[in-house]
Amino acid sequence: MLRTATCGQLRADQIGQTVTLCGWADKYRDHGGVVFIDLRDRYGITQIAFRMEESSEIQQLSSTIRHEDVIQVTGEVVSRGEDNKNPKLATGEIELRANHLVVLNKSKTPPFEPRGESLANEELRLQYRFIDLRRPALQNKMFLRHQLTRSVRNYFDELDFIEIETPILGRSSPEGARDYLVPSRVHEGAFYALPQSPQLFKQILMVSGYDRYYQIAKCFRDEDLRADRQPEFSQIDIEMSFVEQEDILSAIDGLLARMVKDVRGEKLPTPLPRYTHAEVMERFGTDKPDLRFGMELTDISDLVEESGFGVFKNTVGSGGKVRGLCVPGGAEKYSRRVLDNDLKNLVGEYGAKGLAYFKVANGGLDSSIAKFFDEKEQAAIVERMGGNDGDLLVFVADTYPVTCAALAALRNHLAKDLELYDPKELNCLWVVEFPLVTWNEDENRWDAEHHPFCAVHPDDVEYFESDPSKIRALSYDLVCNGYEAASGSIRIHDPAIQQKIFDLLNIDAEEAEERFGFLLQALRYGAPPHGGIALGLDRWVMLMTGTDNIRDVIAFPKTQKASDLMMGAPSEVDQRQLRDLNIKIDLPE
């Protein structure tokens, strides 16, 4: 080994020992007769002292060291003395008095310093990701990711699960997001698809008798990106046989408790609370509610259906809803300009035609539209909303889906602005009983809410013919801090019922065999009852570290345009490669 210790290892106990360290020059200070260099590796920092009296040769060489040079240093561990200790460093009680120095590699002047006080812009950091990854903050996130995956593997190993890899090159199944396609050279004109998930393979594993499977799986989706999405991502994929829904939820409760304990040293109370999809939509307007704060949605439609305010009255009369939020202390916080512009524009992005608001004062409503409500109506609204003097009441009058979307977004915005929660807190819950299907107005057909393989709630089979919108699926999402952190379902193991779902989705038997024949074939050969779930690994690392940018927890992420700035991918390819694949590029003008 080129080193006998790491830069974060040495303590007062090692004083008097001779050690060799290797690392990157982090800071350089010349104090006239003594040169100090902070030497850095992923374990920490050790201060190196080069003294003139030790060796003029080493002193001269040390004066040539600059930021990010890679060096090897040998010397004696000595005390810094009481006055020179650095309590900010784990190695702050000691320094290495160098007697030997080797420059292993010189560095060009870096475009930014890994330990700089201010971050360079993200585009530059992604272009020079190999330097960015030297930052201690990023290295800590990569180590936490390692801890989390280790915790996952240990937990499932103790429960007798088996880790099995499923293929990366598979068949295109255009469900939901777009596939990434890979042309085949051998099979002319045919394409593989990169997996959006191992869904079909893990179900086949259940048919094959591997009753407890898991995998840290790489998945790909060609979709528009956000701060919490990447085109390629990792998920903790799980499938179990001979189980019911509660068995899976309980197993994941245990996994989360283990992860939080191993990674953050905290206790996560279990079992996690269970909410139905209908309940969270009514109370929070979203199937991904953030429960670190209250401020629930309230329906006042029955109180205003005969009011003098035409917007409210007409909305209720046409079958819509008037729903709102009580913002504690918001009357002073938010000016009329902010309400009429910023917050109105925010709800407008989700389809709302406007935002009505009142300030609670003297037990009544204070607003330009308060005159349309008599004293009794005002008192009833304040009571229903749980308002107190100084609170702000905001309302959206529209269809039920619009009130959900607009108020859910407003709720999250206001809570962050008012600092109603601790950003380091983890608040998790289960959402169960999702609708099996949703109506696609554009294409005049039913779409699967999750995917076409979800089992039907046994109480809702009667609605197949009468009203499919009432059918609940045995599906479930795990939500943490307002993010969907896992999703799964009990699967259909009877091929006849599977075809019934396909029929509902306008997938006839011939098309079903063409697209999913290998799964249907497997189901005909003794498929056990089974179910599973997948947790977003990248998202869980993001939640555990408290960042809101998923690129911070992936070693080599893509930009929001799915580009790798370091490698320059995607890129054009050689014409010979295209000829081998019988592909001709025909770009639009």
C-alpha positions in Angstrom: 0.0 0.0 0.0 1.2 3.5 -0.8 -0.3 4.7 2.6 -0.4 3.3 6.1 -3.3 5.5 7.3 -6.1 7.7 5.9 -6.5 11.4 6.3 -9.3 11.0 8.7 -7.8 8.3 10.9 -5.1 9.9 13.0 -5.7 11.0 16.6 -3.7 11.9 19.7 -3.2 8.2 20.4 -0.9 8.0 17.3 1.4 10.8 18.5 5.0 9.6 18.0 4.2 7.2 15.2 5.6 7.4 11.7 2.9 7.1 9.1 2.4 7.6 5.4 -0.6 9.5 4.0 -1.8 9.9 0.4 -4.4 12.4 -0.9 -5.2 15.6 -2.6 -3.8 19.0 -1.5 -6.7 20.9 -0.2 -5.2 24.1 1.2 -1.7 25.6 1.1 -0.3 28.1 3.6 3.3 29.5 3.7 4.1 30.9 7.1 7.7 31.6 6.4 9.9 28.7 7.4 6.9 26.4 7.7 4.6 25.3 4.9 1.2 23.9 5.9 -0.8 21.7 3.5 -4.3 20.3 4.4 -4.3 16.8 2.9 -7.7 15.4 1.9 -9.1 12.1 1.1 -12.7 10.7 1.4 -12.1 9.9 5.1 -11.2 13.4 6.2 -8.3 16.0 6.4 -5.0 16.0 8.1 -2.7 19.0 8.4 0.8 18.4 7.1 3.7 20.6 8.3 6.9 21.0 6.2 9.6 22.7 8.3 12.7 24.3 6.8 15.0 22.8 9.5 13.9 19.3 8.5 15.1 19.5 4.9 15.5 22.4 2.5 14.8 19.9 -0.3 11.4 18.9 1.0 10.7 22.5 1.9 11.4 23.5 -1.7 9.3 20.7 -3.2 6.4 21.5 -0.8 6.4 25.1 -2.1 5.4 23.8 -5.6 2.3 22.0 -4.3 -1.0 23.5 -5.5 -4.7 22.7 -5.1 -5.7 19.2 -6.1 -2.2 17.9 -6.6 -2.0 14.2 -5.5 0.8 13.6 -3.1 2.3 11.0 -0.7 3.7 12.2 2.6 5.6 10.4 5.3 6.3 11.8 8.7 5.8 11.8 12.5 2.5 12.4 14.1 2.9 15.3 16.5 0.6 17.3 18.8 -0.5 20.7 17.6 -0.5 22.0 21.1 -3.5 23.4 23.1 -3.4 26.8 21.3 -3.4 25.4 17.8 -6.0 22.7 18.0 -8.8 22.7 15.4 -12.0 21.5 16.9 -13.7 21.5 13.5 -11.6 18.6 12.4 -11.7 15.1 13.7 -7.9 15.1 13.3 -7.6 18.6 14.8 -5.4 17.6 17.8 -2.5 16.5 15.6 -0.5 17.2 12.5 2.0 15.2 10.5 5.5 16.6 10.6 6.7 15.6 7.1 10.2 14.2 6.4 9.4 12.7 3.0 7.2 14.0 0.1 6.4 12.4 -3.3 4.3 14.2 -5.9 2.2 11.4 -7.4 0.4 13.6 -9.9 0.1 17.3 -10.6 -3.3 18.9 -11.3 -4.2 21.6 -13.7 -5.9 24.6 -12.0 -9.4 23.2 -11.3 -12.4 25.1 -12.6 -13.6 25.2 -9.0 -12.4 24.1 -5.6 -14.1 21.1 -4.0 -14.0 22.7 -0.6 -14.8 26.2 -1.9 -17.1 28.4 0.3 -19.6 28.8 -2.5 -20.8 26.2 -5.0 -20.0 26.6 -8.7 -23.1 26.5 -11.0 -24.5 23.0 -11.4 -23.8 22.8 -15.1 -20.1 23.4 -14.5 -20.1 20.9 -11.6 -21.7 18.2 -13.8 -19.2 18.8 -16.6 -16.4 18.3 -14.1 -18.2 15.7 -12.0 -14.9 13.9 -11.1 -13.9 17.1 -9.2 -17.4 17.7 -7.9 -17.4 14.2 -6.4 -14.4 15.2 -4.3 -16.6 17.5 -2.3 -17.1 16.1 1.3 -20.9 16.9 1.1 -21.3 14.7 -2.0 -19.0 12.0 -0.6 -21.1 11.8 2.5 -24.2 11.3 0.4 -22.5 8.6 -1.6 -21.5 6.9 1.6 -25.1 7.2 3.0 -26.3 5.6 -0.3 -23.9 2.7 0.4 -25.2 2.4 4.0 -28.8 2.3 2.8 -28.2 -0.4 0.2 -26.2 -2.5 2.7 -29.1 -2.1 5.2 -31.6 -3.3 2.5 -29.6 -6.4 1.7 -29.0 -7.3 5.3 -32.7 -6.9 6.1 -33.9 -9.1 3.2 -31.2 -11.7 3.8 -32.5 -12.1 7.4 -36.0 -12.7 6.0 -34.8 -15.4 3.6 -35.2 -13.4 0.4 -33.1 -14.2 -2.6 -31.5 -11.5 -4.8 -31.9 -12.2 -8.5 -30.9 -10.0 -11.5 -33.4 -9.6 -14.3 -32.5 -8.6 -17.9 -31.7 -5.1 -19.1 -32.5 -5.9 -22.7 -36.2 -6.7 -22.9 -39.3 -6.2 -25.0 -41.0 -2.9 -25.5 -44.3 -2.6 -23.6 -45.6 0.9 -24.2 -47.4 1.4 -20.9 -47.1 4.8 -19.2 -43.7 6.5 -19.9 -41.9 6.0 -23.2 -39.3 3.2 -23.5 -35.7 3.7 -24.4 -35.2 1.5 -27.5 -32.1 -0.4 -28.4 -31.8 -1.6 -32.1 -30.7 -5.2 -32.7 -28.0 -5.8 -35.3 -28.8 -9.5 -35.5 -32.5 -9.2 -35.8 -32.9 -6.6 -38.5 -35.6 -3.9 -37.9 -36.3 -5.2 -34.4 -35.6 -3.4 -31.1 -35.0 -4.2 -27.5 -36.3 -1.9 -24.8 -34.6 -1.0 -21.6 -36.8 -1.9 -18.6 -39.1 0.7 -17.0 -39.2 -1.9 -14.2 -38.6 -5.6 -13.7 -42.4 -6.1 -13.2 -43.1 -9.0 -15.6 -39.9 -10.8 -14.8 -40.5 -10.7 -11.1 -44.0 -12.1 -11.5 -42.6 -14.9 -13.6 -40.1 -15.6 -10.8 -43.1 -16.1 -8.5 -44.5 -18.7 -11.0 -41.1 -20.3 -11.0 -41.2 -20.9 -7.2 -38.8 -18.1 -6.0 -41.3 -17.0 -3.4 -39.2 -14.1 -1.9 -37.3 -12.1 -4.4 -35.6 -8.7 -4.2 -33.2 -6.7 -6.4 -31.5 -3.4 -6.5 -32.7 -2.8 -10.1 -31.6 -0.3 -12.7 -34.6 1.1 -14.6 -35.1 3.5 -17.5 -37.9 5.9 -18.5 -37.8 8.3 -21.4 -39.9 11.0 -19.8 -39.6 14.7 -19.1 -37.4 15.3 -16.0 -37.9 17.1 -12.7 -35.6 17.8 -9.8 -36.7 14.4 -8.3 -36.5 12.4 -11.5 -33.8 10.9 -13.8 -34.0 9.0 -17.1 -32.1 6.1 -15.4 -32.7 5.3 -11.8 -32.4 2.5 -9.2 -35.2 0.9 -7.3 -35.5 -1.6 -4.5 -37.7 -4.2 -6.2 -39.6 -6.8 -4.2 -42.0 -9.6 -4.9 -43.6 -12.2 -2.5 -45.8 -15.3 -3.0 -48.6 -16.6 -0.8 -49.2 -13.2 0.7 -52.0 -10.6 1.2 -51.6 -6.9 1.0 -51.0 -6.4 4.8 -48.1 -8.9 4.6 -46.3 -6.7 2.1 -47.0 -3.5 4.0 -45.8 -4.9 7.2 -42.6 -6.2 5.6 -41.9 -2.7 4.2 -42.7 -1.1 7.5 -39.9 -3.2 8.9 -37.5 -2.3 6.1 -38.1 1.4 6.6 -37.6 1.1 10.3 -34.3 -0.8 9.7 -33.1 1.8 7.1 -33.8 4.8 9.3 -32.1 3.1 12.2 -29.0 2.0 10.2 -28.6 5.2 8.2 -29.8 8.0 10.6 -29.7 6.3 13.9 -33.3 7.2 14.6 -36.4 5.2 15.4 -39.3 5.2 13.0 -42.6 4.3 14.7 -44.4 1.4 13.0 -46.8 0.3 11.8 -47.1 3.3 9.5 -50.5 4.9 9.2 -52.8 3.6 6.4 -55.1 6.0 4.5 -57.5 5.2 1.7 -57.0 7.0 -1.6 -60.5 8.6 -1.3 -59.6 9.9 2.2 -56.3 11.6 1.2 -57.9 13.2 -1.8 -60.7 14.6 0.3 -58.4 15.8 3.1 -55.3 16.9 1.2 -56.2 17.0 -2.5 -53.4 14.6 -3.5 -52.4 11.0 -3.3 -49.0 12.1 -2.1 -49.8 14.2 1.0 -47.1 15.7 3.2 -48.2 15.1 6.8 -45.4 17.0 8.5 -48.0 19.7 8.9 -51.8 20.0 9.1 -53.7 22.7 7.1 -56.2 20.2 5.6 -58.7 21.0 2.8 -62.2 21.8 3.9 -65.4 21.7 1.8 -67.9 24.5 2.3 -70.1 23.8 -0.7 -73.2 23.2 1.4 -72.7 26.5 3.3 -72.5 28.7 0.1 -74.8 27.1 -2.3 -77.5 29.8 -1.6 -75.1 32.6 -0.9 -75.1 35.9 -2.7 -71.7 35.3 -4.2 -72.4 34.1 -7.8 -69.1 32.4 -8.3 -69.6 30.1 -5.3 -73.4 29.6 -5.9 -73.1 28.8 -9.6 -70.2 26.4 -9.1 -72.1 24.4 -6.6 -75.2 24.5 -8.8 -73.3 23.1 -11.7 -72.0 20.1 -9.6 -68.7 21.7 -8.6 -67.1 22.2 -5.2 -66.0 25.1 -3.1 -63.1 24.0 -1.0 -60.4 25.9 0.9 -57.6 26.1 3.4 -57.2 27.9 6.7 -53.7 29.5 6.8 -52.7 30.1 10.4 -51.5 33.7 10.9 -51.8 34.3 7.2 -53.8 37.5 7.4 -50.7 39.6 8.2 -48.3 37.5 6.2 -49.9 37.8 2.8 -50.7 41.1 1.2 -53.5 41.6 -1.3 -50.9 42.0 -4.1 -49.4 38.5 -3.3 -52.9 37.0 -3.1 -54.2 38.5 -6.3 -51.0 37.8 -8.3 -48.6 35.2 -6.9 -51.0 32.8 -5.3 -53.8 33.3 -7.9 -51.2 32.4 -10.6 -50.1 29.4 -8.7 -53.6 27.8 -8.5 -54.1 28.9 -12.1 -51.4 26.5 -13.2 -53.5 23.7 -12.0 -56.7 24.8 -13.8 -58.3 27.0 -11.2 -60.1 30.1 -12.6 -59.4 32.2 -9.5 -58.6 32.3 -5.8 -61.1 33.7 -3.3 -59.8 34.8 0.1 -60.9 36.2 3.4 -59.1 37.5 6.5 -60.7 36.4 9.8 -61.3 39.4 11.9 -63.7 39.7 15.0 -65.0 36.3 14.3 -66.2 37.3 10.8 -64.8 37.7 7.2 -62.9 40.7 5.9 -62.6 40.8 2.2 -63.9 42.7 -0.9 -66.4 39.9 -1.4 -67.4 39.5 2.3 -70.5 41.7 1.6 -72.0 38.8 -0.4 -72.3 36.7 2.8 -74.6 37.5 5.6 -73.5 37.3 9.3 -74.8 33.8 9.8 -73.0 32.5 6.6 -69.8 34.2 7.7 -69.9 32.6 11.1 -70.6 29.2 9.7 -67.7 29.5 7.2 -65.3 30.6 10.0 -66.5 27.7 12.3 -66.3 25.1 9.5 -62.7 26.3 8.5 -61.6 26.4 12.2 -60.5 30.0 11.7 -59.3 32.4 14.3 -58.7 36.1 14.2 -55.6 36.8 12.1 -56.0 33.6 10.0 -56.3 33.7 6.2 -59.0 31.6 4.4 -58.4 30.8 0.8 -60.9 29.0 -1.5 -61.0 27.5 -5.0 -64.4 27.0 -6.6 -64.3 24.5 -9.5 -64.7 20.8 -10.4 -63.6 18.4 -7.7 -60.4 17.4 -9.5 -59.3 21.0 -10.0 -59.9 21.9 -6.4 -57.8 18.9 -5.4 -54.9 19.8 -7.7 -54.9 23.5 -7.1 -55.3 23.4 -3.3 -52.8 20.6 -2.8 -50.2 22.7 -4.6 -51.1 25.8 -2.7 -51.0 23.9 0.6 -47.5 22.7 -0.1 -46.4 26.2 -1.2 -47.8 27.9 1.9 -46.4 25.3 4.3 -42.9 25.8 2.9 -43.2 29.6 2.9 -44.5 29.6 6.5 -41.9 27.1 7.7 -44.6 24.9 9.2 -42.4 21.7 9.3 -38.9 20.5 10.1 -37.2 19.8 6.7 -35.2 17.0 8.4 -38.2 15.1 9.6 -39.4 11.9 7.9 -43.1 11.4 7.9 -44.3 8.3 6.1 -47.8 6.8 5.4 -49.5 4.3 3.2 -52.2 5.2 0.7 -54.3 2.2 -0.2 -57.4 1.4 -2.3 -56.5 3.3 -5.4 -59.0 3.3 -8.3 -58.3 0.4 -10.6 -58.9 2.6 -13.7 -59.3 6.2 -14.7 -61.3 7.6 -17.7 -59.2 8.9 -20.6 -61.3 11.8 -22.0 -59.0 12.3 -25.0 -59.1 8.7 -26.2 -62.5 7.8 -24.8 -61.4 4.7 -22.9 -60.3 3.4 -19.5 -56.6 3.5 -18.5 -55.0 1.5 -15.7 -54.3 3.8 -12.7 -51.1 1.8 -11.9 -50.6 -1.0 -14.4 -52.8 -3.7 -15.9 -51.7 -6.4 -13.5 -53.2 -5.1 -10.3 -55.7 -7.4 -8.5 -59.2 -6.1 -7.9 -60.6 -5.5 -4.5 -62.9 -8.5 -3.9 -65.8 -6.2 -2.8 -65.8 -4.4 -6.2 -66.0 -7.2 -8.8 -69.7 -6.3 -9.3 -68.8 -2.9 -10.8 -67.0 -4.3 -13.9 -70.2 -4.1 -15.9 -72.0 -1.3 -14.1 -69.4 1.4 -13.2 -65.7 0.6 -13.5 -64.8 3.9 -11.9 -65.9 2.4 -8.6 -63.5 -0.5 -8.7 -60.7 -0.3 -6.2 -57.4 -2.1 -6.8 -55.4 -4.0 -4.2 -52.7 -1.4 -4.8 -50.7 0.8 -2.4 -48.3 3.7 -2.4 -45.8 4.6 0.3 -45.6 8.4 0.7 -42.8 10.2 2.5 -42.7 14.0 3.0 -45.0 14.5 0.0 -43.1 12.2 -2.4 -44.2 8.9 -3.8 -41.5 6.8 -2.3 -42.8 3.3 -3.2 -45.6 1.7 -5.2 -46.9 -1.8 -5.5 -49.9 -4.1 -5.6 -51.3 -7.6 -5.2 -51.0 -9.1 -8.7 -53.6 -11.0 -10.8 -52.6 -14.7 -10.8 -55.7 -16.0 -12.6 -55.3 -15.6 -16.5 -59.1 -15.4 -16.9 -59.3 -12.4 -14.6 -56.2 -10.9 -16.2 -58.1 -11.0 -19.6 -61.1 -9.4 -18.0 -58.9 -6.4 -17.1 -57.5 -6.4 -20.6 -61.0 -6.3 -22.0 -61.8 -3.3 -19.8 -58.7 -1.5 -21.2 -59.7 -2.4 -24.8 -56.8 -4.9 -25.1 -58.3 -7.9 -26.9 -57.1 -11.4 -26.5 -55.0 -11.3 -29.6 -53.3 -8.1 -28.6 -52.8 -9.3 -25.1 -51.0 -12.4 -26.4 -48.8 -10.3 -28.7 -47.8 -7.9 -25.9 -47.9 -10.0 -22.7 -48.0 -13.6 -24.0 -45.0 -14.8 -22.0 -46.6 -13.6 -18.8 -50.1 -15.0 -19.7 -48.4 -18.3 -20.6 -46.7 -18.4 -17.2 -50.0 -17.7 -15.4 -51.5 -20.8 -17.0 -48.9 -23.1 -15.4 -49.7 -22.8 -11.7 -49.2 -19.2 -10.6 -49.3 -18.6 -6.9 -51.1 -15.6 -5.3 -48.4 -13.0 -5.2 -47.7 -9.3 -4.8 -44.9 -6.8 -4.6 -43.6 -3.3 -4.4 -40.7 -1.1 -5.6 -39.1 1.6 -3.6 -37.2 4.4 -5.4 -33.6 4.0 -4.1 -32.4 7.4 -5.3 -35.5 9.1 -3.8 -35.0 7.5 -0.5 -31.3 8.6 -0.4 -32.6 12.1 -1.3 -35.1 12.0 1.6 -32.6 10.6 4.1 -30.0 13.3 3.3 -32.6 16.2 3.2 -31.8 17.4 -0.3 -34.5 18.2 -2.8 -32.3 17.5 -5.9 -32.0 13.9 -6.9 -28.8 14.7 -8.8 -27.0 15.2 -5.5 -27.4 11.5 -4.6 -26.4 9.9 -7.9 -22.7 9.6 -8.7 -23.1 10.4 -12.4 -26.5 12.0 -13.0 -28.1 13.4 -16.1 -29.3 17.0 -16.5 -33.0 17.9 -16.8 -32.5 17.5 -20.6 -31.2 13.9 -20.0 -27.6 14.9 -21.0 -24.4 13.7 -19.4 -22.3 16.8 -19.5 -19.1 15.0 -18.5 -19.2 12.3 -21.1 -21.0 14.3 -23.8 -23.9 11.9 -24.0 -26.1 11.4 -25.9 -23.9 11.9 -29.0 -23.9 11.2 -32.7 -22.5 7.8 -33.8 -20.4 6.6 -36.6 -22.2 6.1 -39.9 -20.7 2.5 -40.1 -22.5 1.7 -36.8 -25.8 3.0 -38.3 -25.3 0.9 -41.4 -24.7 -2.2 -39.3 -28.1 -1.6 -37.7 -29.8 -0.6 -41.0 -30.7 2.7 -39.5 -31.0 6.0 -41.4 -31.3 9.3 -39.5 -34.1 11.4 -40.9 -34.3 14.6 -38.8 -37.1 17.1 -39.3 -36.0 20.3 -40.9 
